Amino acid sequence: MRVVFAGTPEFAAVALQALIQAGFEIPLVLSQPDRPAGRGMKLQASPVKQLALQQGIAVAQPQSLRLDGKFPDEAAAGREALRAARPDVMVVAAYGLILPRWVLDLPRLGCLNIHASLLPRWRGAAPIHRAIEAGDAETGITIMQMDEGLDTGDMLLTEHLPIQPDETTSHLHDRLASLGGRLIVEALELAACGGLTARPQPQEGVCYAHKIAKDEARIDWRQDAAQIARRLRAFDPFPGGAAQLGEETLKIWRAEPLPAPAAPAEPGRVLAVDAQGPVVACGEGALRLTELQRAGGKRLPAAQFLQARPIVVGERLA
């Protein structure tokens, strides 16, 4: 079976590695164009491109695949590369480009997507983050037959994965990436013998995982303490939690919810401080901040952070 792979970040690279190890023939990989990254803002190849080149696989990086879009020449070159690859199937994982109808129809078996949620819950760009933020008890991987909608295609395989109580997006991402790699190999092996069965997505339970915005980092202390703690886990490693303490902006990475204080307190007010971390009043309950970071500094456990930047009872985080 000839497999064209389309993906960009580390999540997709894990799946590509699984396909390579399983022995599938991969004549072409599609990935997003190189982007500036790091302190020097030098152009950097995506994890998928780096892996493909290490394995001697041809890589194409069109800015668009829409023949009637802003980059028709790149789309036409992408079409020629895809046709020359003669794929039986295209596997897509966090690619970052919308696939037009001509791409969906090109492979004999169509295009299969590795989606990091149990569809139809959390269609869209940030399913891992939003599942943690919402307090979901479980998530999983859905292998989906792609259509022109946003994660609306028929489901081919699903597998559930419990979300651990203290899990961050970074940790859950890695577990889901590994599961996605295993499941796409299983799906292609079933497809090779005609054993895949498509199921339409349920009409109930649809929700969307909108892209994470940098300004979501700002903590609203009027929220419930448990909700803020979930958001911190969901936004690790990006964009984290941000709070103003005097003239300084702090990053807050980890916190544990505590019962409400005995006496009502203004949200954001520091109620207590010890080696375990400052305790901050919330709209409901309180939060003990256990991992913090100063601008330009490193993420530190609360005890180490407080040695360099003391926080005192009565101060207010905004």
Solvent accessible surface area in square Angstrom, and as a share of the most:
residue,aa,sasa,rsa
1,M,63,0.28
2,R,44,0.16
3,V,0,0.00
4,V,0,0.00
5,F,0,0.00
6,A,0,0.00
7,G,0,0.00
8,T,25,0.14
9,P,51,0.32
10,E,91,0.41
11,F,17,0.07
12,A,0,0.00
13,A,8,0.06
14,V,48,0.28
15,A,1,0.01
16,L,0,0.00
17,Q,56,0.25
18,A,22,0.17
19,L,0,0.00
20,I,39,0.20
21,Q,139,0.62
22,A,48,0.37
23,G,63,0.60
24,F,35,0.15
25,E,90,0.41
26,I,17,0.09
27,P,36,0.22
28,L,11,0.05
29,V,0,0.00
30,L,0,0.00
31,S,0,0.00
32,Q,22,0.10
33,P,26,0.16
34,D,45,0.23
35,R,125,0.46
36,P,68,0.43
37,A,39,0.30
38,G,57,0.55
39,R,251,0.92
40,G,58,0.56
41,M,122,0.54
42,K,155,0.66
43,L,131,0.65
44,Q,98,0.44
45,A,23,0.18
46,S,12,0.08
47,P,48,0.30
48,V,0,0.00
49,K,30,0.13
50,Q,72,0.32
51,L,21,0.11
52,A,0,0.00
53,L,100,0.50
54,Q,139,0.62
55,Q,86,0.38
56,G,71,0.68
57,I,21,0.11
58,A,59,0.45
59,V,37,0.21
60,A,19,0.15
61,Q,49,0.22
62,P,8,0.05
63,Q,78,0.34
64,S,18,0.11
65,L,1,0.01
66,R,100,0.37
67,L,61,0.30
68,D,131,0.68
69,G,31,0.30
70,K,183,0.77
71,F,74,0.31
72,P,64,0.40
73,D,119,0.62
74,E,57,0.26
75,A,0,0.00
76,A,37,0.28
77,A,64,0.50
78,G,3,0.03
79,R,65,0.24
80,E,95,0.42
81,A,32,0.25
82,L,0,0.00
83,R,124,0.45
84,A,76,0.59
85,A,6,0.05
86,R,157,0.57
87,P,11,0.07
88,D,30,0.16
89,V,0,0.00
90,M,0,0.00
91,V,0,0.00
92,V,6,0.04
93,A,0,0.00
94,A,52,0.40
95,Y,5,0.02
96,G,68,0.65
97,L,39,0.19
98,I,123,0.62
99,L,10,0.05
100,P,12,0.07
101,R,105,0.38
102,W,55,0.19
103,V,0,0.00
104,L,10,0.05
105,D,88,0.46
106,L,57,0.28
107,P,6,0.04
108,R,167,0.61
109,L,53,0.27
110,G,11,0.10
111,C,1,0.01
112,L,4,0.02
113,N,14,0.07
114,I,5,0.02
115,H,13,0.06
116,A,8,0.06
117,S,1,0.00
118,L,33,0.16
119,L,10,0.05
120,P,12,0.08
121,R,96,0.35
122,W,32,0.11
123,R,24,0.09
124,G,14,0.13
125,A,77,0.60
126,A,5,0.04
127,P,13,0.08
128,I,13,0.07
129,H,40,0.18
130,R,26,0.10
131,A,0,0.00
132,I,2,0.01
133,E,31,0.14
134,A,47,0.36
135,G,42,0.41
136,D,26,0.14
137,A,84,0.65
138,E,77,0.35
139,T,4,0.02
140,G,0,0.00
141,I,0,0.00
142,T,0,0.00
143,I,0,0.00
144,M,4,0.02
145,Q,56,0.25
146,M,39,0.18
147,D,53,0.28
148,E,109,0.49
149,G,40,0.39
150,L,103,0.51
151,D,21,0.11
152,T,47,0.27
153,G,2,0.02
154,D,55,0.29
155,M,9,0.04
156,L,13,0.06
157,L,32,0.16
158,T,50,0.29
159,E,56,0.25
160,H,105,0.47
161,L,29,0.15
162,P,86,0.54
163,I,21,0.10
164,Q,75,0.33
165,P,127,0.80
166,D,91,0.47
167,E,4,0.02
168,T,14,0.08
169,T,6,0.03
170,S,49,0.32
171,H,88,0.39
172,L,0,0.00
173,H,44,0.19
174,D,85,0.44
175,R,59,0.21
176,L,0,0.00
177,A,2,0.01
178,S,70,0.45
179,L,13,0.06
180,G,1,0.01
181,G,1,0.01
182,R,126,0.46
183,L,5,0.03
184,I,0,0.00
185,V,23,0.13
186,E,68,0.31
187,A,0,0.00
188,L,0,0.00
189,E,99,0.44
190,L,57,0.28
191,A,18,0.14
192,A,72,0.56
193,C,102,0.61
194,G,68,0.66
195,G,38,0.37
196,L,41,0.20
197,T,98,0.57
198,A,54,0.42
199,R,105,0.38
200,P,104,0.66
201,Q,12,0.05
202,P,67,0.42
203,Q,167,0.74
204,E,150,0.67
205,G,53,0.51
206,V,56,0.32
207,C,31,0.18
208,Y,92,0.35
209,A,1,0.01
210,H,131,0.59
211,K,162,0.68
212,I,17,0.09
213,A,45,0.35
214,K,157,0.66
215,D,116,0.60
216,E,39,0.17
217,A,10,0.08
218,R,117,0.43
219,I,14,0.07
220,D,49,0.25
221,W,9,0.03
222,R,182,0.66
223,Q,46,0.21
224,D,47,0.24
225,A,2,0.02
226,A,42,0.32
227,Q,60,0.26
228,I,3,0.01
229,A,9,0.07
230,R,65,0.24
231,R,44,0.16
232,L,4,0.02
233,R,37,0.14
234,A,0,0.00
235,F,3,0.01
236,D,8,0.04
237,P,81,0.51
238,F,100,0.42
239,P,5,0.03
240,G,0,0.00
241,G,1,0.01
242,A,13,0.10
243,A,0,0.00
244,Q,53,0.24
245,L,2,0.01
246,G,63,0.60
247,E,176,0.79
248,E,39,0.18
249,T,57,0.33
250,L,0,0.00
251,K,64,0.27
252,I,0,0.00
253,W,19,0.07
254,R,70,0.26
255,A,17,0.13
256,E,74,0.33
257,P,68,0.43
258,L,48,0.24
259,P,117,0.74
260,A,68,0.53
261,P,47,0.29
262,A,119,0.92
263,A,66,0.51
264,P,140,0.88
265,A,34,0.26
266,E,78,0.35
267,P,36,0.23
268,G,0,0.00
269,R,80,0.29
270,V,1,0.01
271,L,53,0.26
272,A,45,0.35
273,V,51,0.29
274,D,70,0.36
275,A,76,0.59
276,Q,114,0.51
277,G,0,0.00
278,P,0,0.00
279,V,14,0.08
280,V,0,0.00
281,A,1,0.01
282,C,9,0.05
283,G,46,0.44
284,E,117,0.52
285,G,9,0.09
286,A,3,0.02
287,L,0,0.00
288,R,34,0.13
289,L,0,0.00
290,T,40,0.23
291,E,37,0.17
292,L,0,0.00
293,Q,35,0.16
294,R,90,0.33
295,A,89,0.69
296,G,91,0.87
297,G,33,0.32
298,K,161,0.68
299,R,91,0.33
300,L,48,0.24
301,P,74,0.46
302,A,4,0.03
303,A,44,0.34
304,Q,97,0.43
305,F,1,0.00
306,L,24,0.12
307,Q,152,0.68
308,A,67,0.52
309,R,44,0.16
310,P,85,0.53
311,I,5,0.03
312,V,87,0.50
313,V,95,0.54
314,G,38,0.36
315,E,49,0.22
316,R,94,0.34
317,L,0,0.00
318,A,54,0.41
